[in-house]
Each structure stands twice: as C-alpha cells, then as structure tokens.
Amino acid sequence: MTTVGWDPEKYQQFTDERARPAQDLMDRIPQTPANTIVDLGCGAGEQARQLARRWPDATVTGVDSSPEMLARAQADDAQDDTRGIQWMEADIDTWEPPERLDVIYSNAALQWLGHHDELFPVIAGWLNPGGVLAVQMPRNFDAPSHQVMREVAADGAWASRLQGVRDASPVTAPASYYDILHPHVRHLDIWETTYVHVLEGDDPVAHWTRATGLRPFLNALNDDGEREAFFETYAQTLRTHYPQQADGKTLFPFQRLFIVAHR
Ligand SMILES: C[S@@+](CC[C@H](N)C(=O)[O-])C[C@H]1O[C@@H](n2cnc3c(N)ncnc32)[C@H](O)[C@@H]1O
C-alpha cells in the first residue's frame, strides 16, 4: 500500500499563516547565551535557520522523521547564508541529544507524539540549567476541521479500517502541562491563542488539513481513488462549517497552545 508522506509543497501552501505561531513562539525565547540548540520536528527547516541566525555561534540541529521534509531543508541549504545546520532523520520518541541543550524549540510537531506526561519531562531533562524549552501545538481536536474527519471516517465503507485513527487528542488542557512540567523547570509561561486565518480559494480548510491532520486517515485508506472519495466527502461537509464570506474568503479559527519553560 502506498502511503501519503509529508509533502513540503502542500504544507507550505499556507506558509504565512503557518509561520505566524512559529514566530510568536520564537519571539518568547529570550536571547540567553546558547551553544547547543535543537528544533524538534523541524520540517523544512525555516525555524532552525532562524535559530541559527539568532545564535550564530551555536550548534543547531534539526530533527525530523520525514525524509521528504528533510530533503527540502537540505535543498534550501544552498540558498541560505546560515552556517551549517545538522539535519537529523530520527523519531523524537527514540532520539536522544548527544549533549545537554540550551534551547529546545518545537513548533507544531509534538502533537504527533502521544504520552505527553512521559515525553515532556524527558525533553525538559535534556536542558542545561538556564536553558529554554519552547513548544507550540495545535489544540483544535474538537474544532469542526477535526471533528468532521472523525465523522466521515465513521460513516463509509472505510469505517472499520479507520477505527481508532486519531480518535483521542494527544494535546491536553494547559493546566496538565503545568502539572507535568513544573517539577522539572523553574519557570513556566503557558498561553493559548485562537488565530482567525483568512484563507483564499475553494475548500481551503480541507486543503490545509490535507497536508497535516488528515494524513493519518488518508494513509489508512486503500488507494488514491478511495483517498479522493474521502477527501471530497470531507471537503463538502466542511463547507457548512466554514462558509465563504461575502468577498469569497474563508475564516478558519485555529486554537494553539504555547509553552515556554525555563530550567
Ligand atoms: C506540521 S509539521 C511542522 C514542521 C515545522 N516545525 C514547522 O513549523 O514548519 C510537523 C513535523 O513534525 C514531524 N514529525 C512528526 N512526528 C515526528 C516524530 N515522531 N519524530 C520526528 N518528527 C516528527 C513531521 O515529519 C513534520 O515535519
């Protein structure tokens, strides 16, 4: 069975909107002295490059499990003036840094891993004293964009094959991250924002999630024909939840959770 890998082209279709929370997170990291920096789930590497520009003398590593995303990051190396970044293909679940870290940045990646009650203390434990862990994750599991995925999955010839796919939110309430992290760090800054993205084109919300949250469902289907049928049903159902405004644009409210922990 073919699988739907991460597609940098599709992911970067909404590049300005996706960059906004990444930047808001970046802006909350103080300019502390840093020699070792990691971007967990670095994708195509834009934020790792930004980290390398902010700390030009630091060793910066971008970790990601997607060869497609890392290939894009490496391809962009040639046109970039930042000093060499190490791109590492690895699963965050099993990867371990070779040395303690001063900055750990992770934008829109850790929601792909479960068991945050175990994962976050491990990651915070990688920090040097004085180091900073900065994480942003979508907290939109109950938004129509995601509820409709589950509804369409439960109602079709594919229902038995899609049972259990992304059926529980890996991202929990802000207070739970406080409880998980506070024994391991000295200061925590936690906040949430709902961005109201203004999107253009037909079915933009469906195209947005096709590059991200919809992938596990598409991957569990048999072939491209079935994937298209699933996508069409999903896109059509979403139209009532995200209608076009009078000017033809579509508003997409998107809730995100931010955590900046200082060790
Ligand atoms: C939504 S993208 C975000 C990419 C980048 N951080 C950004 O903000 O543009 C999520 C990234 O997390 C990576 N990812 C998901 N699960 C992972 C895992 N278990 N280990 C490493 N990377 C993972 C994916 O390959 C993908 O590149």
The ligand as an ORCA input file, in Angstrom:
! r2SCAN-3c Opt
* xyz 0 1
  C       3.294     20.280     10.996
  S       4.949     19.912     10.609
  C       5.828     21.260     11.392
  C       7.185     21.488     10.785
  C       7.952     22.695     11.338
  N       8.224     22.566     12.758
  C       7.187     23.966     11.049
  O       6.686     24.585     11.992
  O       7.112     24.357      9.878
  C       5.259     18.573     11.713
  C       6.613     17.947     11.536
  O       6.813     17.030     12.608
  C       7.472     15.903     12.097
  N       7.207     14.771     12.989
  C       6.011     14.226     13.304
  N       6.173     13.204     14.150
  C       7.506     13.091     14.381
  C       8.302     12.218     15.170
  N       7.742     11.255     15.918
  N       9.638     12.397     15.170
  C      10.206     13.375     14.421
  N       9.499     14.230     13.649
  C       8.163     14.099     13.637
  C       6.882     15.709     10.709
  O       7.699     14.911      9.896
  C       6.750     17.153     10.241
  O       7.866     17.591      9.524
*
